[in-house]
Amino acid sequence: MANFSTNEFKSGLKIMVDDEPCSILENEYVKPGKGQAFNRVKIRKLISGKVLEKTFRSGDSAEGADVMETELDYLYNDGEFWHFMDAKTFEQIAADEKAMGGNEKWLVENTPCTVMLWNGNPISVLPPKFVELEVVETDPGLKGDTAGTGGKPATLSTGAVVRVPLFVQIGEIVKVDTRSEEYVSRVQQK
Amino acid sequence: MMWQPCADMATLKKRAEILNGIRRFFAERDVLEVETPVMSQATVTDVHLASFVTEFVGPGHAKGVKLYLQTSPEFAMKRLLCAGSGCIYQIGKAFRNEEAGRFHNPEFTMLEWYRVGFDHVALMHEVEALLKAILECGDAQYISYQQAFIDHAGVDPLECEPAALKSLLQACGMGDIAAMEDDRDILLQLIFSELIEPQIGQDSPCFVYHFPAAQAALAKISQADPRVAERFEVYFKGIELANGFHELNDAAEQQARFELDNQKRRASGRAENGIDSRFVAALHSGMPDCAGVALGIDRLVMLATGHDSIEKVMTFNVERA
């Protein structure tokens, strides 16, 4: 992998820090008028998810991380691994629980996910921003209630639990924001 | 195509008012406004400054002569002092290669002034008066470099070993860079930027004076304590705003410092810069005892308008220039 000098640093660049692939979140150039310039860099470690600050001397460089994001369709879970397929090449890749990082609760078969690969191995899986899932369990709720009240927990077909308005009933399809893990709306059933 | 300015019109009006205010301030004090060349045949030797260079080709210079864009107007203004100008100030552009960020643009506006007969203490008080006039801020705080380190980092910067500075940086999560760095002054600069600057001058401007002699730049070494130089910096709300000296006016000492800079440049793999012989010659002819300071106008406007990024107070930053 190529090396990147601090002048090439920008948010989104993937570099190796402490033998772990990292993504640059923020990069600030710091220079005392008469002193050495350096870069104060905020990074996210892509495996552990930890966010930390690191200081580089300006002009120094960091090794690039061979990290790429690819759109893959989720196929199935075999109990240990979650299997994904490239819809163009039909190549399959399996992600372990660590790479899933809890996002398995949003996976719907045959939906595209963003899989991050490091040296060809999956290290994280991002489901679509919005998913539509069936409510399989929730309190019946009272007629006449509106979305303005506190809502109630509902279990969805994938096992995920979100708060929904009181009027949402078992069997209905709801749209959920997977990033905030919040209910967005009911989905009209065809 | 991004053709619009970076700054909004209200900020540009405020900027113009500030420039007027500065000119009024110096007119009232009978300080003469001057202009010196932005392009010069010589430049600084500072290890941590990179100059832009261009070339003049024309009458008298058929083969071309190298011209450096000035990193500050210091040498030319000091030549005016040597020529008997008396107190002078300048508002002009300065250029520094390799510098861009939230507080840096490679081309920026600098206010620099020299007061004959002042020492650094008298000049600090004048800087405070200017800041009060422009920013309407409260009384400034004054702290020595040594005391700032003792109060905010728990080490004595004039006495402690580099190993102590390294372990302090390590404890603050900067072990990687500390491990690579053996230069005592760079370690001190890191500690200053990361640990001390965020803690000083938050409510009113803070003057830090008596920098270590090794960071004297063009300041006199203190006769009372040769460990320190008569140099000060001003910090306000996390911004390094100004840098001033009780000016070195000993030509031989100045020549020696330039040569030491060039030794350091060589050691760190940078090209040596030719010494500005006209400036040294002027010092030989005699420069009056004086103090001088350079203040970043863009940063001053940032403080006056509350903008958090230098581009927001500039018409067009380097990306839009």
Interface residues (C-beta under 8 A of the other chain):
Chain A: E28 Y29 V30 K31 P32 G33 K34 G35 Q36 A37 F38 R40 L52 E53 K54 T55 F56 R57 S58 G59
Chain B: D46 H48 E98 E99 A100 G101 R102 F103 H104 G173 M174 D176 I177 M180 E181 D183 D185 I186 Q189 L190 F192 S193 E194 Q215 A217 E233 E240 N243 A294
